Amino acid sequence: MNTAHGRRAVLKNGMVLAGVLAVPGAVSATVQRLTQGTLMPRAQPLPSPMVPAAPVTSAKIVRPQLLRRALASLDAQGSGVARDRIAIADFASPSAQARFHLIDLYNGTSKSFLVSHGSGSDPRHTGWLQRFSNQEGSNASSEGAYLTSNYYVGKHGRSQRLIGLDPTNDQALPRAIVVHAAWYANPSMLQTHGMLGRSQGCFAVGEGDLDEVFRRLGEGRMIYAAKV
């Protein structure tokens, strides 16, 4: 694919996606399509010093600042990274929310899934990621951009290897940080525990979601994980 064309497509669609990608807070995955109505200008409310600041995360949108950061990271990568789709793990959101957003940058659709974070990132098992780590044995999630690599069958069943592209996650391959399915990432965990279980730093998704996650990710695409 022509690099200049790909960059223009990313930037064009990134601007469209930034404000309106809807995701659920109580189900495993949903899909949403942009419409002309979502692009209409909206009146800005008058500022009020008595109104509390908006929460860091929302159960209904992929936050624009996170999307901008992910697209900037994608744009900084070389030609070895596909530019048609991207996955964003919003680790500022709790594990009870569908926070693993798989976005089609060409047609403006997204689908979001539950995903676990590492036990070393949430030692008290609060459901919220507290910290990142890139160290072997930390069992923590790492922040930054990942390149999706090949599929294999390992101790977690069908899995996909990831290559860390940043200094904050460049140990992903030797740490065996991968995408795989796990029972503790199933939606039923929310009914019984109010949060997902924890991985050893991997992106663990629900067992019923793995096929679609793999299909949408494919090889050679970017996953961006951050807490902003």
N, C-alpha and C positions, 0 to 999 in steps of 0.2 A: 504494500500500500504506500502511495506517495506520502512522504513525511510531512510536507507542508499541508497537504490536504487533511491528513490525520490530525495535525495540530489545530487547524482551523475548526475541524469537526468537534474536537474536544472542547475548545474554548467556546464555540457557539452553543453547544449543548450544555456545557457546564454552567453558562449564564442562565439558561432556561431552567436547569435542574435545581439551581441553588436555593430557590425559595419554596418549592412546592412538592418535593418528593414525599408522599404520604406513606407512613408505616404504622403498623398496629402496636398496641401495648399488651394485648391479652391473648394473642394467638400466635401460632408458630410462624406463619408466613401469609402475606397478602401481596396483591399486585395492584398497581395504580398507574393510570395513563394520564399524561398531561392533556389538557384541552385548551381551546382558545380562551375560555373563561378564566382559567387560572392565570393567564398572562395579563389580564386587565390591570391597569394601574389602580392602586388602592390608596385611599386617603390616609394620611398619617395622623395618628391621634395627637392631641395636644399634650405636651409634657406635663407631668404632675409629680412634684417632689414627694407627695404623700403616698404614691403607689409603689409597693415593693418592686424591686428589680425582678425581671423575668428569670425563671429557673434556668440552670445551666443546660438541661436537656429537655426534650419534649417527646411525648409518646406519638406525635403526629407528623413530625418533619425530620428530614435529614438536615441538620443545622448547616446554614450557609458557610460559616467559617470553617467547619470541618471539611465540607465538600471542596471549598476553594483550596485548602491545604492539600487535599488528596490530588486534585487536578494539577496543582503546581508540581507535586512530586512526580506525577505521571508525565508531565511535559518535560521534566528534567531528565527522564530516563532515555536511553538510547533506542535505536530501532528494534532491539530485541524484545521489546514489550509491546503487545498488541494494544491498540488505542480504541477498540470498539466497545469494550466493556471494562468495568472496574468493580471491585468489591471494597466496601468500607466497613470496618469494625469500629463502632462508636463505643469505646470503653468508658466514656463519661456517663453512659446510661447503665442502669442496673441489669443484671442477667435475666430479670423477669420480663424485660422488653425485647422485642424482635429488633436487635441492634446490628445484625450482619446484613448490610444492604448491598445487593447485587444490582448494578445499574447499567442499563444499555445506553451508552452515550449518543447513539445515532437516532433511536426512535423515541427516547425520552421516557422509557418505562423502567420501573424498579420492582424488585421483590425482596422482601426482608425476612430473615430467619432468626430464630433463637441461636445463640452461640455462647459457649462457656468461656470463662477466663481461667488462668492458672491458679492453683491453690497457693502458690507463693506470692501471688498478687493480692490475695484476700485471705490472710492467715486465720482470721476469726470467722470466716464464712458468713459475711454480712450480705452477700449478693452484689456488692460494689467493688470494683477494682481499686485497690489502694495504691499500688506501685507497679512499675515495670522492672524487669531485670533481663539482662542478656547473658547471665552467668550460668555455666553448666551446674546442674544440681539445684538450681533455685526453684524449679517448678513454677516459674512465673511467666506470664505473658510478656512479650517484647513489643515495643512500639516501633513504627516505621513502615517502610514499603517492602513487600515481599513479591517475588516472582513465583507464580505457580509452575511446578515442574511435573515430573512423571507420576503415574499411579502405580501402586503396588499393594500387595496384601501382607499385612504384618500383624502385630499383637492386638491391634485395634480393628482388625479386619481390613476392608478396602480403605485405602488412605491415599493422600496426595502430598508429595514432598514439596517443601517451600524453600526458596533461597532468599536469605535476608539481603537487602540491597543497601541498607544504611548501617553506620557504625553501632547503632542502638539495637540491631537485630542480626548482625552478621554471623552469629553463632547458631542461627536457626537450623541449618543443615546438620552440623555435628550434634546439636542438641535433639535432633529428630522432632522438631516442631513441625507438625503436619496438620492437614485437614482430615478429620475422621468423624465417624458417627459414634454416639455413646448414649446409653440408656439415661444417664443423668442429665442429658440435654433435651430430653423429650418434653413436650408440653405438659404431660401429666405431672411433672415435677412441680409445676406452679400450683397445681391444685392441692398437693400434699405438703409442700414446703415453702411455697411463695417465692422460690428462686431456683435456679439451676444448681446442679452440682459443679464441682471444679475439676479442671483437667490438670495436666502437668505442664501447662504452657501452650498446649495445642488449641487449635480452633475446632472444638468439638460441637457438632450440630446434632439435631435430632435424628434418630434412626430412619424415620420416614422422610426426612428431607435430603438425605445424602445424595440420592440419584439426581435430583434437580440441581442441587448445589454443584455437583461435579459437572453436570451438563452446561450450566451457565458459566462456570469458571473456565473449564478447559485448561490447556497448557499455554504458558507464555503470557498470561495476564497478571495484573497487579492486584494485590490485596493491600490496603492501607489501614493500619491499626493505630489509633491514637486516643488520647483523653484530653480534649480541649474544651 
